[in-house]
Amino acid sequence: MAVRQDSRTNVVAPKTFGIIKSTSLESRARREDASRHPIGLENNGWRTGYCHYNNNWNDSLFWYPNYCFSPFGGSNIVISPWYSYTFLPGYLNCEHVYVTHYRGFWGWNTGVIYVYDNNSNNNYNYGYDSRYDRNREVDYSIEDLRDGFERRDFRALDRLVPNYGQIAIYRDGQYDYSIDTRDFSDLLNDLSSNANTNRYRVLETRLGRNSARVSAVHEYTDQWGNRQKVYHSIYLENEDGNMVIREFGTSNYRVW
């Protein structure tokens, strides 16, 4: 599903961090999946509705309870981190997120390239400085990411979610909004439990002081049998001895 461009006329200026102010006369958001074809999920360039793998799927079965299914529902919304996944709703109710002037942590042009020490998935063995010891906490976190999506292991994903605070959500490398940790956990479970994942592949990891950045690609088969990719960018921070997610981004292309 194509990401909308900056020329969108019905989106407020970027300084509002992605909030969409609906101007449609439609009285409510509605699910539009009668067609089972991607064209049926677009309205004037916007994602509308979703098309689940299961024809008998009910909206109430999602873990996260505050999705919006159309940008024309009469309430303010933000783009879901799962906007690229047509089997999940594309928007969240704005009342359940926090829009702040978030500045973020260190970027991808700093840090030390780190090689995930796993022979079964050692796909980026370049540039590593052997002077740096193994970081088992980072290794464990990458394993939890892989298990969470490839094996639908909710416990693995839950270990990556902080016990308190908020997660900063990014789209195409730009900050959009923040969301409570428990809500973020529900969103992760929705993606993990519903996607027909083929592989979760880490492209690059960089280490900072008590933190790490992970660039990964989620490879899955969509509802129509096509192979798809969505890129994830994740910032991990060591809190109480565990690496947990503090930033999470998605994009149709590799941002870093």
N, C-alpha and C positions, 0 to 999 in steps of 0.2 A: 504494500500500500504506500503510495507516494506521500512523502512528507510535504505539507503545504509550504509555500514559499513566503518570503517576507512581504510580498505585495498584497497579502490578504487585506481586504477592505473592512472586514467586520471583526478585526482584532485591534485592541487598543495598542498604544505605543509600547515598544519593548521594555520601557522603564517600569511597566506594571508587571513584568515578570510572567507573562503568559496568560493572564486572566482574559477570558473571552466573555464579552458582554453581549448576550443574545438580544437581537432586535426583531426576531421572528414573531408572528402572530400565533404560531402553533401553541396550544395550551399546555402541552406536556411532552417530555421526551418519550420516544417510543422505540421499540426494538423493530428493526427492519431486516429480517433475514429470510423472507419468503423466497427470495430468488436463489440462494445457494451459489451465487456467482459474484465475484468481487465488484462488478459494475453496480450491483444492487446495494453496495455499501457506500456509495458516494452520492452526495447531493451538492451540486454547485462547487465541487472540489473538496468538500468536507467529508470526513469520516462520519457515517451515521449508522447506528446500530452495530451489531456484530453477527458473525455467522459461526456458530459453534460446531464442533465435530459431531456432537450428539443432537439429532433432530428433536429429541424429547427434553432437551435442556431447558431449565427454568431459571429466570433471572435470580431468584432467591437462593440458588445453590452456590453462588459465589461466596468466597470467604469475606471479601471486602464488601460492606453494605452500602457504600455511598457513591457508586458509579452513576454517571449520566450517559445516556445512550445516544444522544443527539445534541449538536450545538444549537438547536433551535427550540429549546424547551422552556425558555422564559426565565431561566436563572443563570447566575454567573457560574462559570465552570473553568477548570484548568485542563490542559491536555494530560491524559493519563501517561505514565511511563510506558504503558503497553499500547500506545497509539499505533505502532507498526504491526501489532498482532491482531489480525482481523477476527480471531475467535474470542477476543476479549473486548469489553466496552472501551471506547476511545477517550472518555472524559471522566473527571471527578468533580463532585460538588465542591464549589469554592469555599463553602462554610466549614469544611473539614480539613483545610490546609492553611499554612501560614506563609504569607508573602512578606519577605523581609529584604533588606539590602545586604544580602549574604555575600561575603567576599571570597569564601572558599579557602582551602588550604593550598599547600605548595603544588605547583603544576608539573606537567610532564617534561619540561625542559630542565628539570633538576632531578636529583636523586640518583641512585646507583642501580644500574640494570641488574636484575636478580634472576637466576635460573631456578625454576621449580624443579626440585630433586625427585623426579619420578620417572623411571625408565620407560613406563608405558605411555607417557605423554610429554616427553621432553622435546617440545617443538620450537624452542627459541633459545638455542644454546650458543648465542653469540654475545660478545661484549661483556661477559661476566668477569669481574675482578676477583680472582681467587683469594685475595687477601681478606675478603669478608667471609665470616663463618656462615654456616647454614642458619637460616631463620626458621625454626620448626613451626613457630606460630603462624607465619605466613604460609608455609607449606600446608599446614592443617586447614587454614582458611580456604586455600585454593581447592583442596580436596573436598571441603564442605560445599563449595560452589558447584563443583562437578557432580558430586553425589546428589545435591539438592535438585539439579535439573535433569541429570541423566537417569537417576534412580528414584526421582520423586521423594527424596528423603527430607521430610519436613523438619525433623530434629536437627539435621545438618544445617539447614537454612536458619533455623531458630538460633543456633549458636552464633550466627553472624549478626544478629540483630541486637543492638544495645538494650539494656534494661530501662533506660531513661532517655529523655531528650527527643530530638528530632533528626530526621534524615533529610539531607538536601537533595532534591530531585533535579537532574539536568536533562536537557534535550538538545541534541546536536552540539554538545560541548558548552551550552549556555545554561546558567542557573534559571530555573523556573519558579520553584516554591519549595517549602519544607513540609514534612508530614510526620506525625507522631510515630514512634517506633512500632507500636502494636498494629497501627494501620498499615505500616510498611510491611510488617510480617504477613498480614493478610494478603496484601498485594503479591508478595513473593510466592505465597502458597497458591494463589490463583494461577500464576504463570506456570509454576512447577507442575501442578496437578492437571492442568488442561492442555499444555503443549505436547505435541508428539515429537519430543526431542530426539534428535539423532546423535548429537554430540555437543558438549560444551568445552570449547577450546580456548585456552589462555594464549594470547598473542605476545604479551610483554608484561613484565612486572618491574616496578622500580621501588627501591627502598628509601625512606627518609628516617628521621629519628623517631623511633617508636610508631612508625606508620608505613604504609605501602600504597601504591597505586597499581591496579590490575586492569589491563585492557584485554577483553575477551570477546569471542563471537559465539552466539547461540545459534546453532544449526538445527533446523527442525523441518518437518514436513507439514504443509498446511492442509486445510480441509479439502482441497481439490487435488491433493497428491503431488504438489509442487515442492521442490526443495527451496527453503528460504533461509535467510540469515538476518539477524539483528545483532548489532554490536553493543556491548556493555562496557562502561567505564566506571570503575569502582574505587573509592578511597576508603582504606581500612586504617583504623587507629587502635593502638594497644590501650585497652582499658581493663584494669584489674587483672592483667596477665592474659587477656584474650583479645584477638584481633576482631574488631566489629566494624560494620559498615556505617560510615558517616556521610558519604556521598554516593549517589547511584545515578548513572546516566544511560540513556539509550539513544541509538541513532541507526539509520539505514546504511550508514557508511562508517568507516573507521575514523574516529575523531582524532585519536592519537596513535 
